[in-house]
Amino acid sequence: MNPYQHLTTGERERIFVMHEQGETLEVIGRELKRSPSTISRELNRNSQHGLYSPSEATRLYAARKQKCGRKRVFTDTKIFDVVKHFFLEEQWSPEEIDQRLKHEKSSYQVSYNTIYRAIYRGDFNETGLSHGNRGAVRKLRHRGKTRHTKGHIERRGKIQISNTIHERPLAADDRTEIGHWELDTVAGKTGKACAVTMVDRYSRFCLIGKADKKKSAEVAQIVLALTAKLPIKDVKTITPDRGKEFAKHVEITEETGIEFYSRVLQSS
């Protein structure tokens, strides 16, 4: 099968016609040069009341695409203004701002990880702050540059995941319900196939697929195939590491509505 690409409107029209004619998933997949799991997922995710409509499927896909991706860090402008003042004018670090607000029992509470995310997103950039493309990042101690120390773990080659682990539902952290999955790859020889594993945090049930290459398109296709095997209610979140093979996580969210979460990288 071809590396992962979103279904087109024409393909959805063809799925509708062939499905109405009673063709199997395998036959439809061969016709469109798509895997049967892709056809199964499309019918399961985008059908309403047991009926599949190409136009409605396109609308649902567009709605998921609009929702996915990075969420706003600060939804309350008052909190944003308070943090911005402490960071830019008082020149406090994100950790100091976090602790000060907690110490004062302020109604404005925000974690230092959230503040770092806002800084690196450019939310605090103002005219006169820009220096190259770093903006307000240069207001951080060490100007946002990492100082390597003994025991430093190299983080280059990592990608940004849509949501931080701090935004993940509590049920995922507490392992109190099925549906929150850990995603990983097990590499074979360099440039060769790799295993893609998904483990449910609650039940420890494991799904395994094989990608021909440890590339983002191939891995995304396998993740979609694995999730298509499960009821929609049993895949609520996915937590991968930040390897480049998961670079197409946004496309997976657009296609399925499943949100991805990952840990915040800390500088040494």
C-alpha atoms as an extended CHARMM CRD file, in Angstrom:
* protein
*
       268  EXT
         1         1  MET       CA              0.0000000000        0.0000000000        0.0000000000  PROA      1               0.0000000000
         2         2  ASN       CA              1.0390000000        3.6000000000       -0.5520000000  PROA      2               0.0000000000
         3         3  PRO       CA              2.4080000000        5.6440000000        2.3790000000  PROA      3               0.0000000000
         4         4  TYR       CA             -0.3040000000        7.3060000000        4.4210000000  PROA      4               0.0000000000
         5         5  GLN       CA             -2.4310000000        9.9830000000        2.7250000000  PROA      5               0.0000000000
         6         6  HSD       CA             -5.8560000000       11.2950000000        3.6460000000  PROA      6               0.0000000000
         7         7  LEU       CA             -8.8430000000        9.9740000000        1.7420000000  PROA      7               0.0000000000
         8         8  THR       CA            -10.0460000000       12.2900000000       -1.0020000000  PROA      8               0.0000000000
         9         9  THR       CA            -13.6530000000       13.2700000000       -1.6900000000  PROA      9               0.0000000000
        10        10  GLY       CA            -13.5760000000       11.0670000000       -4.7780000000  PROA      10              0.0000000000
        11        11  GLU       CA            -12.4040000000        8.0870000000       -2.7410000000  PROA      11              0.0000000000
        12        12  ARG       CA            -15.1790000000        8.6430000000       -0.2140000000  PROA      12              0.0000000000
        13        13  GLU       CA            -17.7120000000        8.7030000000       -3.0530000000  PROA      13              0.0000000000
        14        14  ARG       CA            -16.3150000000        5.4090000000       -4.3460000000  PROA      14              0.0000000000
        15        15  ILE       CA            -16.4290000000        3.8470000000       -0.8640000000  PROA      15              0.0000000000
        16        16  PHE       CA            -20.0860000000        4.8550000000       -0.5600000000  PROA      16              0.0000000000
        17        17  VAL       CA            -21.0430000000        3.3280000000       -3.9170000000  PROA      17              0.0000000000
        18        18  MET       CA            -19.1450000000        0.0630000000       -3.4260000000  PROA      18              0.0000000000
        19        19  HSD       CA            -20.3150000000       -0.3030000000        0.1810000000  PROA      19              0.0000000000
        20        20  GLU       CA            -23.9280000000        0.1610000000       -0.9380000000  PROA      20              0.0000000000
        21        21  GLN       CA            -23.3190000000       -2.5190000000       -3.5710000000  PROA      21              0.0000000000
        22        22  GLY       CA            -22.2990000000       -4.9150000000       -0.8020000000  PROA      22              0.0000000000
        23        23  GLU       CA            -18.6140000000       -5.1230000000       -1.6920000000  PROA      23              0.0000000000
        24        24  THR       CA            -16.2440000000       -6.3040000000        1.0520000000  PROA      24              0.0000000000
        25        25  LEU       CA            -13.6110000000       -4.1330000000        2.6910000000  PROA      25              0.0000000000
        26        26  GLU       CA            -10.9240000000       -6.0950000000        0.8560000000  PROA      26              0.0000000000
        27        27  VAL       CA            -12.5050000000       -5.4770000000       -2.5520000000  PROA      27              0.0000000000
        28        28  ILE       CA            -12.9920000000       -1.7610000000       -1.8590000000  PROA      28              0.0000000000
        29        29  GLY       CA             -9.4220000000       -1.5210000000       -0.5850000000  PROA      29              0.0000000000
        30        30  ARG       CA             -8.0020000000       -3.1470000000       -3.7100000000  PROA      30              0.0000000000
        31        31  GLU       CA            -10.0280000000       -0.8080000000       -5.9240000000  PROA      31              0.0000000000
        32        32  LEU       CA             -8.7030000000        2.2910000000       -4.1220000000  PROA      32              0.0000000000
        33        33  LYS       CA             -5.2290000000        0.8740000000       -3.4010000000  PROA      33              0.0000000000
        34        34  ARG       CA             -5.9450000000        1.2950000000        0.2980000000  PROA      34              0.0000000000
        35        35  SER       CA             -5.7090000000       -1.1850000000        3.1480000000  PROA      35              0.0000000000
        36        36  PRO       CA             -8.9540000000       -2.8200000000        4.3560000000  PROA      36              0.0000000000
        37        37  SER       CA             -8.3070000000       -1.2540000000        7.7730000000  PROA      37              0.0000000000
        38        38  THR       CA             -8.4030000000        2.2200000000        6.1930000000  PROA      38              0.0000000000
        39        39  ILE       CA            -11.8090000000        1.4680000000        4.6670000000  PROA      39              0.0000000000
        40        40  SER       CA            -13.0470000000       -0.0200000000        7.9460000000  PROA      40              0.0000000000
        41        41  ARG       CA            -11.8980000000        3.0150000000        9.9240000000  PROA      41              0.0000000000
        42        42  GLU       CA            -13.5290000000        5.4140000000        7.4580000000  PROA      42              0.0000000000
        43        43  LEU       CA            -16.8750000000        3.6330000000        7.7020000000  PROA      43              0.0000000000
        44        44  ASN       CA            -16.7130000000        3.3160000000       11.4980000000  PROA      44              0.0000000000
        45        45  ARG       CA            -15.5560000000        6.8490000000       12.2840000000  PROA      45              0.0000000000
        46        46  ASN       CA            -17.6320000000        8.7470000000        9.7700000000  PROA      46              0.0000000000
        47        47  SER       CA            -20.9520000000        6.8960000000        9.7750000000  PROA      47              0.0000000000
        48        48  GLN       CA            -23.9000000000        8.2740000000       11.7070000000  PROA      48              0.0000000000
        49        49  HSD       CA            -26.7570000000        6.0720000000       12.8840000000  PROA      49              0.0000000000
        50        50  GLY       CA            -25.2590000000        3.2570000000       10.8240000000  PROA      50              0.0000000000
        51        51  LEU       CA            -25.3610000000        5.2510000000        7.5810000000  PROA      51              0.0000000000
        52        52  TYR       CA            -22.3420000000        6.4670000000        5.6160000000  PROA      52              0.0000000000
        53        53  SER       CA            -22.5160000000        9.6770000000        3.5880000000  PROA      53              0.0000000000
        54        54  PRO       CA            -19.4750000000       10.9790000000        1.6350000000  PROA      54              0.0000000000
        55        55  SER       CA            -20.4120000000       14.6260000000        2.2270000000  PROA      55              0.0000000000
        56        56  GLU       CA            -21.0540000000       14.0590000000        5.9420000000  PROA      56              0.0000000000
        57        57  ALA       CA            -17.7850000000       12.1040000000        6.2190000000  PROA      57              0.0000000000
        58        58  THR       CA            -15.9140000000       15.0440000000        4.6950000000  PROA      58              0.0000000000
        59        59  ARG       CA            -17.6220000000       17.4330000000        7.1270000000  PROA      59              0.0000000000
        60        60  LEU       CA            -16.7110000000       15.2790000000       10.1420000000  PROA      60              0.0000000000
        61        61  TYR       CA            -13.1170000000       15.0110000000        8.9500000000  PROA      61              0.0000000000
        62        62  ALA       CA            -12.9010000000       18.8070000000        8.5040000000  PROA      62              0.0000000000
        63        63  ALA       CA            -14.3120000000       19.3400000000       12.0070000000  PROA      63              0.0000000000
        64        64  ARG       CA            -11.7170000000       17.0120000000       13.5400000000  PROA      64              0.0000000000
        65        65  LYS       CA             -8.9510000000       18.7250000000       11.5970000000  PROA      65              0.0000000000
        66        66  GLN       CA            -10.0240000000       22.1090000000       12.9140000000  PROA      66              0.0000000000
        67        67  LYS       CA            -10.0280000000       20.8770000000       16.5100000000  PROA      67              0.0000000000
        68        68  CYS       CA             -6.7030000000       19.0630000000       16.4470000000  PROA      68              0.0000000000
        69        69  GLY       CA             -3.2430000000       20.4790000000       17.0450000000  PROA      69              0.0000000000
        70        70  ARG       CA             -1.8900000000       22.7540000000       19.7350000000  PROA      70              0.0000000000
        71        71  LYS       CA             -4.3950000000       24.2350000000       22.1390000000  PROA      71              0.0000000000
        72        72  ARG       CA             -4.0810000000       27.7900000000       23.3750000000  PROA      72              0.0000000000
        73        73  VAL       CA             -1.8130000000       27.8920000000       26.4070000000  PROA      73              0.0000000000
        74        74  PHE       CA             -3.5870000000       30.8100000000       28.0790000000  PROA      74              0.0000000000
        75        75  THR       CA             -7.3590000000       31.0070000000       27.6370000000  PROA      75              0.0000000000
        76        76  ASP       CA             -7.7090000000       33.6750000000       30.3620000000  PROA      76              0.0000000000
        77        77  THR       CA             -6.2590000000       37.0470000000       29.3170000000  PROA      77              0.0000000000
        78        78  LYS       CA             -5.9260000000       38.1710000000       32.9480000000  PROA      78              0.0000000000
        79        79  ILE       CA             -3.6500000000       35.2340000000       33.7770000000  PROA      79              0.0000000000
        80        80  PHE       CA             -1.7140000000       35.8950000000       30.5740000000  PROA      80              0.0000000000
        81        81  ASP       CA             -1.1650000000       39.5540000000       31.5320000000  PROA      81              0.0000000000
        82        82  VAL       CA              0.0090000000       38.6470000000       35.0510000000  PROA      82              0.0000000000
        83        83  VAL       CA              2.5090000000       36.0680000000       33.7930000000  PROA      83              0.0000000000
        84        84  LYS       CA              3.6950000000       38.3470000000       30.9930000000  PROA      84              0.0000000000
        85        85  HSD       CA              4.3800000000       41.1350000000       33.5100000000  PROA      85              0.0000000000
        86        86  PHE       CA              6.4110000000       38.8810000000       35.8010000000  PROA      86              0.0000000000
        87        87  PHE       CA              8.3500000000       37.3730000000       32.9070000000  PROA      87              0.0000000000
        88        88  LEU       CA              9.1420000000       40.4260000000       30.7660000000  PROA      88              0.0000000000
        89        89  GLU       CA              9.1640000000       43.2850000000       33.2710000000  PROA      89              0.0000000000
        90        90  GLU       CA             10.2330000000       41.5930000000       36.5040000000  PROA      90              0.0000000000
        91        91  GLN       CA             12.4470000000       39.1240000000       34.6030000000  PROA      91              0.0000000000
        92        92  TRP       CA             11.3740000000       36.1710000000       36.7030000000  PROA      92              0.0000000000
        93        93  SER       CA             11.8910000000       32.6210000000       35.4930000000  PROA      93              0.0000000000
        94        94  PRO       CA              8.8500000000       30.4100000000       34.7570000000  PROA      94              0.0000000000
        95        95  GLU       CA              9.6600000000       28.3780000000       37.8890000000  PROA      95              0.0000000000
        96        96  GLU       CA              9.7180000000       31.5330000000       40.0300000000  PROA      96              0.0000000000
        97        97  ILE       CA              6.3980000000       32.7160000000       38.6260000000  PROA      97              0.0000000000
        98        98  ASP       CA              4.8340000000       29.3110000000       39.2900000000  PROA      98              0.0000000000
        99        99  GLN       CA              6.0490000000       29.2120000000       42.9040000000  PROA      99              0.0000000000
       100       100  ARG       CA              5.1720000000       32.8510000000       43.6290000000  PROA      100             0.0000000000
       101       101  LEU       CA              1.5680000000       32.3870000000       42.5340000000  PROA      101             0.0000000000
       102       102  LYS       CA              1.2790000000       29.2220000000       44.6250000000  PROA      102             0.0000000000
       103       103  HSD       CA              2.8650000000       30.9120000000       47.6650000000  PROA      103             0.0000000000
       104       104  GLU       CA              0.4400000000       33.8250000000       47.4780000000  PROA      104             0.0000000000
       105       105  LYS       CA             -2.4710000000       31.4190000000       46.9900000000  PROA      105             0.0000000000
       106       106  SER       CA             -3.3410000000       33.5510000000       43.9980000000  PROA      106             0.0000000000
       107       107  SER       CA             -6.5020000000       32.8570000000       42.0270000000  PROA      107             0.0000000000
       108       108  TYR       CA             -4.1720000000       32.8520000000       39.0150000000  PROA      108             0.0000000000
       109       109  GLN       CA             -2.5030000000       29.4450000000       38.9160000000  PROA      109             0.0000000000
       110       110  VAL       CA             -0.3300000000       28.2390000000       36.0430000000  PROA      110             0.0000000000
       111       111  SER       CA              2.4580000000       25.6550000000       35.8640000000  PROA      111             0.0000000000
       112       112  TYR       CA              5.9690000000       26.5580000000       34.7750000000  PROA      112             0.0000000000
       113       113  ASN       CA              5.6580000000       24.0370000000       31.9360000000  PROA      113             0.0000000000
       114       114  THR       CA              2.6960000000       25.9890000000       30.5800000000  PROA      114             0.0000000000
       115       115  ILE       CA              4.7030000000       29.2180000000       30.7830000000  PROA      115             0.0000000000
       116       116  TYR       CA              7.6370000000       27.6510000000       28.9390000000  PROA      116             0.0000000000
       117       117  ARG       CA              5.2720000000       26.4630000000       26.2170000000  PROA      117             0.0000000000
       118       118  ALA       CA              3.8890000000       29.9780000000       25.8130000000  PROA      118             0.0000000000
       119       119  ILE       CA              7.3930000000       31.4390000000       25.5960000000  PROA      119             0.0000000000
       120       120  TYR       CA              8.5710000000       29.0190000000       22.9360000000  PROA      120             0.0000000000
       121       121  ARG       CA              5.3360000000       29.4830000000       20.9800000000  PROA      121             0.0000000000
       122       122  GLY       CA              6.1180000000       33.1950000000       20.7930000000  PROA      122             0.0000000000
       123       123  ASP       CA              3.0600000000       34.2460000000       22.8150000000  PROA      123             0.0000000000
       124       124  PHE       CA              5.1130000000       36.8770000000       24.6940000000  PROA      124             0.0000000000
       125       125  ASN       CA              6.9560000000       38.2670000000       21.6750000000  PROA      125             0.0000000000
       126       126  GLU       CA              6.7050000000       42.0390000000       21.3080000000  PROA      126             0.0000000000
       127       127  THR       CA              8.1890000000       44.6940000000       19.0350000000  PROA      127             0.0000000000
       128       128  GLY       CA             11.7680000000       45.2600000000       20.0910000000  PROA      128             0.0000000000
       129       129  LEU       CA             12.1680000000       41.7890000000       21.5670000000  PROA      129             0.0000000000
       130       130  SER       CA             12.9600000000       39.9950000000       18.3330000000  PROA      130             0.0000000000
       131       131  HSD       CA             16.5150000000       38.8670000000       17.8160000000  PROA      131             0.0000000000
       132       132  GLY       CA             16.6240000000       36.5680000000       14.8490000000  PROA      132             0.0000000000
       133       133  ASN       CA             13.6270000000       34.2890000000       15.3770000000  PROA      133             0.0000000000
       134       134  ARG       CA             14.0520000000       33.7720000000       19.1070000000  PROA      134             0.0000000000
       135       135  GLY       CA             12.0190000000       36.7230000000       20.4160000000  PROA      135             0.0000000000
       136       136  ALA       CA             11.0430000000       36.4420000000       24.0880000000  PROA      136             0.0000000000
       137       137  VAL       CA             12.9930000000       33.1900000000       24.3830000000  PROA      137             0.0000000000
       138       138  ARG       CA             16.0820000000       35.3650000000       24.8080000000  PROA      138             0.0000000000
       139       139  LYS       CA             14.6090000000       36.6880000000       28.0500000000  PROA      139             0.0000000000
       140       140  LEU       CA             15.1180000000       33.2630000000       29.5980000000  PROA      140             0.0000000000
       141       141  ARG       CA             18.2520000000       32.6860000000       31.6140000000  PROA      141             0.0000000000
       142       142  HSD       CA             20.9730000000       31.4500000000       29.2570000000  PROA      142             0.0000000000
       143       143  ARG       CA             18.7680000000       33.1020000000       26.5730000000  PROA      143             0.0000000000
       144       144  GLY       CA             16.8860000000       29.8850000000       26.0790000000  PROA      144             0.0000000000
       145       145  LYS       CA             20.0180000000       27.9400000000       25.2000000000  PROA      145             0.0000000000
       146       146  THR       CA             20.6530000000       24.5920000000       26.8130000000  PROA      146             0.0000000000
       147       147  ARG       CA             23.6990000000       24.2210000000       29.0620000000  PROA      147             0.0000000000
       148       148  HSD       CA             24.7960000000       20.5910000000       28.9260000000  PROA      148             0.0000000000
       149       149  THR       CA             25.8620000000       19.0530000000       32.2080000000  PROA      149             0.0000000000
       150       150  LYS       CA             27.1090000000       15.6750000000       33.2730000000  PROA      150             0.0000000000
       151       151  GLY       CA             24.4290000000       13.0820000000       32.6290000000  PROA      151             0.0000000000
       152       152  HSD       CA             22.8490000000       15.1890000000       29.8800000000  PROA      152             0.0000000000
       153       153  ILE       CA             20.5300000000       13.2290000000       27.5880000000  PROA      153             0.0000000000
       154       154  GLU       CA             20.6370000000       14.3270000000       23.9530000000  PROA      154             0.0000000000
       155       155  ARG       CA             17.2270000000       15.5020000000       22.7740000000  PROA      155             0.0000000000
       156       156  ARG       CA             17.9650000000       16.5680000000       19.2240000000  PROA      156             0.0000000000
       157       157  GLY       CA             15.9020000000       14.8320000000       16.5690000000  PROA      157             0.0000000000
       158       158  LYS       CA             12.7830000000       14.9650000000       18.7300000000  PROA      158             0.0000000000
       159       159  ILE       CA              9.4520000000       16.3300000000       17.5380000000  PROA      159             0.0000000000
       160       160  GLN       CA              6.7770000000       18.4660000000       19.1560000000  PROA      160             0.0000000000
       161       161  ILE       CA              3.6200000000       16.5780000000       20.1260000000  PROA      161             0.0000000000
       162       162  SER       CA              0.2400000000       18.3670000000       20.0330000000  PROA      162             0.0000000000
       163       163  ASN       CA             -0.4110000000       18.2290000000       23.7930000000  PROA      163             0.0000000000
       164       164  THR       CA              1.7860000000       17.9340000000       26.8630000000  PROA      164             0.0000000000
       165       165  ILE       CA              1.3800000000       15.0420000000       29.2740000000  PROA      165             0.0000000000
       166       166  HSD       CA              0.1190000000       17.5380000000       31.8670000000  PROA      166             0.0000000000
       167       167  GLU       CA             -2.9790000000       18.0450000000       29.7210000000  PROA      167             0.0000000000
       168       168  ARG       CA             -3.7210000000       14.3270000000       29.5100000000  PROA      168             0.0000000000
       169       169  PRO       CA             -6.9240000000       13.1060000000       31.2260000000  PROA      169             0.0000000000
       170       170  LEU       CA             -6.4330000000       12.0180000000       34.8460000000  PROA      170             0.0000000000
       171       171  ALA       CA             -7.8080000000        8.5790000000       33.9990000000  PROA      171             0.0000000000
       172       172  ALA       CA             -4.7740000000        8.0500000000       31.7670000000  PROA      172             0.0000000000
       173       173  ASP       CA             -2.3500000000        9.0090000000       34.5310000000  PROA      173             0.0000000000
       174       174  ASP       CA             -4.1870000000        6.9750000000       37.1750000000  PROA      174             0.0000000000
       175       175  ARG       CA             -4.6970000000        3.9710000000       34.8710000000  PROA      175             0.0000000000
       176       176  THR       CA             -8.3420000000        3.7670000000       35.9170000000  PROA      176             0.0000000000
       177       177  GLU       CA             -9.9470000000        3.0540000000       32.5430000000  PROA      177             0.0000000000
       178       178  ILE       CA             -9.3060000000        1.3690000000       29.2290000000  PROA      178             0.0000000000
       179       179  GLY       CA             -8.4610000000        3.5160000000       26.2230000000  PROA      179             0.0000000000
       180       180  HSD       CA             -5.2390000000        5.3540000000       27.0100000000  PROA      180             0.0000000000
       181       181  TRP       CA             -2.3940000000        3.9120000000       24.9540000000  PROA      181             0.0000000000
       182       182  GLU       CA              1.3890000000        4.1100000000       24.9640000000  PROA      182             0.0000000000
       183       183  LEU       CA              2.9240000000        4.0650000000       21.4870000000  PROA      183             0.0000000000
       184       184  ASP       CA              6.4600000000        2.9770000000       20.6360000000  PROA      184             0.0000000000
       185       185  THR       CA              8.5810000000        1.4430000000       17.9080000000  PROA      185             0.0000000000
       186       186  VAL       CA             11.1500000000       -1.3230000000       18.0870000000  PROA      186             0.0000000000
       187       187  ALA       CA             13.7130000000       -0.8650000000       15.3400000000  PROA      187             0.0000000000
       188       188  GLY       CA             15.3830000000       -3.6120000000       13.3700000000  PROA      188             0.0000000000
       189       189  LYS       CA             18.3930000000       -2.9670000000       11.1780000000  PROA      189             0.0000000000
       190       190  THR       CA             19.0680000000        0.6260000000       10.1300000000  PROA      190             0.0000000000
       191       191  GLY       CA             16.6710000000        1.7100000000        7.3900000000  PROA      191             0.0000000000
       192       192  LYS       CA             14.7380000000       -1.5400000000        7.6310000000  PROA      192             0.0000000000
       193       193  ALA       CA             11.3810000000       -2.5720000000        9.0590000000  PROA      193             0.0000000000
       194       194  CYS       CA             10.3430000000       -1.8410000000       12.6280000000  PROA      194             0.0000000000
       195       195  ALA       CA              7.6590000000       -3.0830000000       14.9910000000  PROA      195             0.0000000000
       196       196  VAL       CA              4.9920000000       -0.6000000000       16.0850000000  PROA      196             0.0000000000
       197       197  THR       CA              3.5570000000       -1.3600000000       19.5250000000  PROA      197             0.0000000000
       198       198  MET       CA              0.5270000000        0.0420000000       21.3290000000  PROA      198             0.0000000000
       199       199  VAL       CA             -0.0220000000       -0.8660000000       24.9850000000  PROA      199             0.0000000000
       200       200  ASP       CA             -3.1460000000        0.0720000000       26.9450000000  PROA      200             0.0000000000
       201       201  ARG       CA             -2.0800000000        1.7000000000       30.2270000000  PROA      201             0.0000000000
       202       202  TYR       CA             -4.9250000000        0.1010000000       32.2000000000  PROA      202             0.0000000000
       203       203  SER       CA             -5.2050000000       -3.4590000000       30.8950000000  PROA      203             0.0000000000
       204       204  ARG       CA             -1.6550000000       -3.7300000000       29.4410000000  PROA      204             0.0000000000
       205       205  PHE       CA             -3.2680000000       -5.2410000000       26.3460000000  PROA      205             0.0000000000
       206       206  CYS       CA             -0.7910000000       -4.9340000000       23.4870000000  PROA      206             0.0000000000
       207       207  LEU       CA             -1.2180000000       -4.4490000000       19.7460000000  PROA      207             0.0000000000
       208       208  ILE       CA              1.7260000000       -4.9600000000       17.3920000000  PROA      208             0.0000000000
       209       209  GLY       CA              2.1240000000       -4.0430000000       13.7420000000  PROA      209             0.0000000000
       210       210  LYS       CA              5.0200000000       -3.9990000000       11.2960000000  PROA      210             0.0000000000
       211       211  ALA       CA              6.1390000000       -0.9260000000        9.3420000000  PROA      211             0.0000000000
       212       212  ASP       CA              8.3330000000       -1.5380000000        6.3070000000  PROA      212             0.0000000000
       213       213  LYS       CA             10.4770000000        1.4460000000        7.2930000000  PROA      213             0.0000000000
       214       214  LYS       CA             10.8690000000        3.5110000000       10.4390000000  PROA      214             0.0000000000
       215       215  LYS       CA              9.4830000000        6.5360000000        8.6090000000  PROA      215             0.0000000000
       216       216  SER       CA              6.6060000000        8.7500000000        9.7170000000  PROA      216             0.0000000000
       217       217  ALA       CA              4.3020000000        7.9000000000        6.7900000000  PROA      217             0.0000000000
       218       218  GLU       CA              4.7480000000        4.1480000000        7.1990000000  PROA      218             0.0000000000
       219       219  VAL       CA              4.3930000000        4.2920000000       10.9890000000  PROA      219             0.0000000000
       220       220  ALA       CA              1.2510000000        6.4540000000       10.7190000000  PROA      220             0.0000000000
       221       221  GLN       CA             -0.3210000000        3.8980000000        8.4010000000  PROA      221             0.0000000000
       222       222  ILE       CA              0.3160000000        1.1170000000       10.9430000000  PROA      222             0.0000000000
       223       223  VAL       CA             -1.0340000000        3.1880000000       13.8480000000  PROA      223             0.0000000000
       224       224  LEU       CA             -4.2060000000        3.8230000000       11.8620000000  PROA      224             0.0000000000
       225       225  ALA       CA             -4.4930000000        0.1180000000       11.0670000000  PROA      225             0.0000000000
       226       226  LEU       CA             -4.0390000000       -0.8510000000       14.7330000000  PROA      226             0.0000000000
       227       227  THR       CA             -6.5920000000        1.6560000000       16.0350000000  PROA      227             0.0000000000
       228       228  ALA       CA             -9.0790000000        0.5300000000       13.3710000000  PROA      228             0.0000000000
       229       229  LYS       CA             -9.1670000000       -2.8720000000       15.0730000000  PROA      229             0.0000000000
       230       230  LEU       CA            -10.5960000000       -1.3540000000       18.2480000000  PROA      230             0.0000000000
       231       231  PRO       CA            -13.9930000000        0.1080000000       19.1600000000  PROA      231             0.0000000000
       232       232  ILE       CA            -13.9170000000        3.9140000000       19.0250000000  PROA      232             0.0000000000
       233       233  LYS       CA            -14.6030000000        4.1490000000       22.7820000000  PROA      233             0.0000000000
       234       234  ASP       CA            -11.4760000000        2.1090000000       23.5370000000  PROA      234             0.0000000000
       235       235  VAL       CA             -9.0050000000        4.5830000000       22.0000000000  PROA      235             0.0000000000
       236       236  LYS       CA             -9.1870000000        7.8700000000       23.9010000000  PROA      236             0.0000000000
       237       237  THR       CA             -5.5520000000        9.0510000000       23.9450000000  PROA      237             0.0000000000
       238       238  ILE       CA             -2.1470000000        8.0090000000       22.6180000000  PROA      238             0.0000000000
       239       239  THR       CA              1.1600000000        8.8420000000       24.3040000000  PROA      239             0.0000000000
       240       240  PRO       CA              4.2600000000        8.2490000000       22.1410000000  PROA      240             0.0000000000
       241       241  ASP       CA              7.8170000000        9.3670000000       22.6920000000  PROA      241             0.0000000000
       242       242  ARG       CA              9.0820000000       12.2560000000       20.5460000000  PROA      242             0.0000000000
       243       243  GLY       CA             10.7930000000       10.1920000000       17.8690000000  PROA      243             0.0000000000
       244       244  LYS       CA             10.6200000000       11.5070000000       14.3060000000  PROA      244             0.0000000000
       245       245  GLU       CA              8.6970000000        8.4150000000       13.2490000000  PROA      245             0.0000000000
       246       246  PHE       CA              5.6390000000        9.9230000000       14.9810000000  PROA      246             0.0000000000
       247       247  ALA       CA              5.8310000000       13.2120000000       13.0620000000  PROA      247             0.0000000000
       248       248  LYS       CA              2.4650000000       12.5690000000       11.3890000000  PROA      248             0.0000000000
       249       249  HSD       CA              0.5700000000       12.4130000000       14.6850000000  PROA      249             0.0000000000
       250       250  VAL       CA             -1.4470000000       15.5020000000       13.7170000000  PROA      250             0.0000000000
       251       251  GLU       CA             -2.6690000000       13.7680000000       10.5650000000  PROA      251             0.0000000000
       252       252  ILE       CA             -3.7200000000       10.7610000000       12.6510000000  PROA      252             0.0000000000
       253       253  THR       CA             -5.6860000000       13.0590000000       14.9730000000  PROA      253             0.0000000000
       254       254  GLU       CA             -7.3220000000       14.7500000000       11.9870000000  PROA      254             0.0000000000
       255       255  GLU       CA             -8.3660000000       11.3660000000       10.6250000000  PROA      255             0.0000000000
       256       256  THR       CA             -9.5060000000        9.7270000000       13.8630000000  PROA      256             0.0000000000
       257       257  GLY       CA            -10.0850000000       12.4130000000       16.4900000000  PROA      257             0.0000000000
       258       258  ILE       CA             -7.6040000000       10.6850000000       18.8390000000  PROA      258             0.0000000000
       259       259  GLU       CA             -5.4270000000       13.1940000000       20.7120000000  PROA      259             0.0000000000
       260       260  PHE       CA             -1.6900000000       12.6620000000       21.2210000000  PROA      260             0.0000000000
       261       261  TYR       CA              0.1990000000       13.6130000000       24.3870000000  PROA      261             0.0000000000
       262       262  SER       CA              3.8800000000       13.5950000000       25.3020000000  PROA      262             0.0000000000
       263       263  ARG       CA              6.2870000000       14.6870000000       27.9920000000  PROA      263             0.0000000000
       264       264  VAL       CA              7.7720000000       18.1760000000       28.0290000000  PROA      264             0.0000000000
       265       265  LEU       CA             11.4670000000       18.2060000000       27.2180000000  PROA      265             0.0000000000
       266       266  GLN       CA             13.4540000000       19.8670000000       29.9790000000  PROA      266             0.0000000000
       267       267  SER       CA             16.7990000000       21.5360000000       29.3940000000  PROA      267             0.0000000000
       268       268  SER       CA             19.6760000000       20.2670000000       31.4770000000  PROA      268             0.0000000000
